[in-house]
Amino acid sequence: MKKTSLIFSTIALIILGTLTSNAQEDLNSKNTFTKIDNYLSNGTTNGFSGAILVIQEGELIINKGYGWANKDNKTLNNPNTIFDIGSNTKQFTSTAILKLVEQNKLNVTDSLSKYFTELPIDKQSITIHQLLTHSAGFVESLGRDFSEISQKDFFEKIFASKLLAEPGEKYSYSNTGYSILGRIIELASGQSYEAFLNEHLFTPAGMLQTGYLLPKWDAKQLSHGYNRNIIETESTVTRYQEAGAVNWHLKGNGGINSTQNDMLLWYKALKKNKILTPESFEKLTTPYVSSSNSTYSYGYGWGVKNIENDRLRISHNGSNGPFAHSLIWYPKEDMYIVYATNANSARVEGIARVVEKMILDKTYVPEPIKDNIYSFMMNYIKQHPTDKSNELVILLQENYADDFTDSGALNTTGNLVLKSNENLEWALELFKINVQIYPNDGNLWDSLGDGYKANDLKKDAIKSYQKAIELGYKDSQKKLTELIKN
């Protein structure tokens, strides 16, 4: 063979090998897309609603929405749908702290006494590092996300509260600790918490639909919440706009809204060091404090786990009723998952982990997404009379054995029916079944009293409230007194 022919043959083999390799990669990507897409698409028939984004080896595999963002307007979820990301807000807070470190405006070794005056002695030496790693000892929360509280009252209450442990002693997840960090960001920067994030994190990353109140929100993309696919709520952005502010029960620790596309830009910005230096990113994702069950450690705003073969996995979850949000990132392998739902329930909260397993284990076939037990019961109630209640119990035992282990499912569903003010005879039937199964639970007799009252059966309601009081459920006394008076 001539030398020239040999060269061309070698080049041809190289090209063929490259094409074959690329074709195989394309096939693998397509197969992964199909598996994930089929799994979630099939789940929509059982009420699944949300969005998934997957990067594998730096390649975008899927970025797609499923189900309804707004049922009334017939708006479907998509990569630009705006979801509440819950506690994944914490990674923005921790990144902002490290940005201020880079700007020489604070240090993670700074103590609270540098930023707050008149602190109790046990709080004075708590450090920013301890706040970032949930090891400062502060309680998890002081109240509900949207309960009103002034800045003055919030910080007076948190600094007066009793610590759960000595600072630095152990991990104890604390939303209030991250709210304190939010306030430190304001004091160190001279800007509001959201303004600092918007200027130094979101704008450099190109994230125009992330925040609380500052973005020019695309109102058509705001997702409504459908808790357990039953209870509808408006977007939390709308609630912030109506209130004109975000209070400290949320600020710094939760409640930021974003889109799948913006979270893709966030990944790219961190990966390319647009926001933080490589040294700061390493600090962000270093495991510092082990969690209470030792299954993972906590970095700064991220759960961190070192897996075999020196693989780093960073992740975090967030939820607040109807909304749940998950992030999973393997930086070395360049695998990144963003999952969001606006119809949260126990059945769908862990879908990001399912998708992760589908990617890492090619042989893994997940169980189909099932309707959650509450949605299942509500749909059954709409379609059947109360004389079919025994059949309902049998179906729950057969199909929801893991969820039907205590009185909660029937009691919660009965109260949901009462709240809807429809099929009230079904609420009473569910409460009757529950007290038959759990006759010594005063709370259930109280619910039975509510069921009788809603169905205008006053004498039976009085007897049920009396039974609840007899079993030690004191909250029934007020209901009983008012019922007897009327």
C-alpha positions, 0 to 999 in steps of 0.5 A: 500500500502506498504511503498516501493511501495509508494516511487517507485510510487512517484519517477515514478510520479516525473520522468514522470512529468520531462519527460513531462515537458522536452517534452513540452519544446522541443515541444515549442522550435521546434515550435518556430524554425519552425515558425521563419524558415518558415517565413525567408525561405519563404522570400527568394523568395522575396529577403530576405538574411541574418541570425538569431540566437535566444537564449530562456531561455538559449537554442539555438533555431535557428542559421541559414543563408538564401539567398546568401552571394555571388551570383557569387560564389553561397555561401549561408549565414550560421552561419559563414558568415561574416557580417558588423555589423555597429553601433553595433561596439559601444558596443565593444567600450563601453565595452573596455572603462569599461575594461580600468576602471577595469584596472585603466587606466581611469575613465568615469568621465575623461574629454577630456582635460586629453587626448587631448591638445589645445581643445576649451574651450567648449570641455575641460570639456566633459566627457567620460560618456557623449561621451558614452551616446551620450550626449556630443553634438558632430555632428553625423558625419563628412563624409562618411564611406570610404571618406579619412581623416587623423587622424590629420584632423579628430580630428581637424575638430571634435574639431573645430565643433560647439556643437549641445547642451551643454554637458550633456544637451540632447541625440543626437546620435553621431558617431563622439563621439564614434570615440573620444572614440576609440582614448581615448582607444588608448591613455589610453592603448598604443595600437591601437583600434583594437589591444586592442579589439582583446586582451581584448575582442575578444580573451578571448571570442574565437571570431576569426572572428571579427574585421577590419583587424587583423583576419585571415579572411575566405575569402570564408565566406565574404558576398557581399552586395546587397543594396535593393537586387539590387546594389552589393558591395564587403565585407567591409573587402575587402575594408579595406584590399585594403585601408590598414587601417580603417579611423576615420569616422568609427573607434570606431563607426562602420564597425566591421565585425563578424559572428553569431557564434562569436556573440554567443560567445560574449553573452556567454562571457558577460553572464559568466563575462569573459570580464567584472565584474558583476558591470561593466556589470551593468554600461554597461546596465544602462539607463542614458539618454533618447532618443529624442522620449523618447521610450528608454534610452541609456546606454553605447553602448546599447539602454536600456528599462525597460519593465513592471515587471522589465524586462530589454531589451537591444538592438542596431541596425547598418546599412551602405547601404547593411548591417544591424545588430540587437541585442536584449537581455533580460538578466533576461529571458536569451533571445538573438537575433542576426539578420544580412542581406547583402541585406538591405531595409526598408522591412527587416531592422526590422526583429529582432523585428518581430522575437522578437514578434514571441517569446514573443507572441505565437499568433502573425503571421507576414505578409510575407516578401515582395520584396522591392519596388525598387527590385519589379520595377527593376524586372518588368522593365526587364520583360515588355515594357514601354507601360506597365508603367501604369500597373506598377503604378497601381501595386505600388499603390495597393501593395506598398501604404506605400512606394509609397507616394512621388517622391522618389521611381520612381526617385531612380529606374530611376537612378538605371536603368541609372546606370545599362546602360540597359533598358534606355527607362524605366528610361526615362519613369519613369522620365516622370511619376514622373514629371507628378505627381510632376510638380513643383519639379526641381530635378525631371526635372533634372532627366528627363533631364538625361533620355533624355540625356541617350536616345540621345534626346538632345533637350528634355534634354536641355528643361528639364534642363532649366525647372529644373533651372527655378524651382530653381534647380541650379545643372542643370546649369552645365549639361545644359552648357556642353550639349549646348557646345557639 
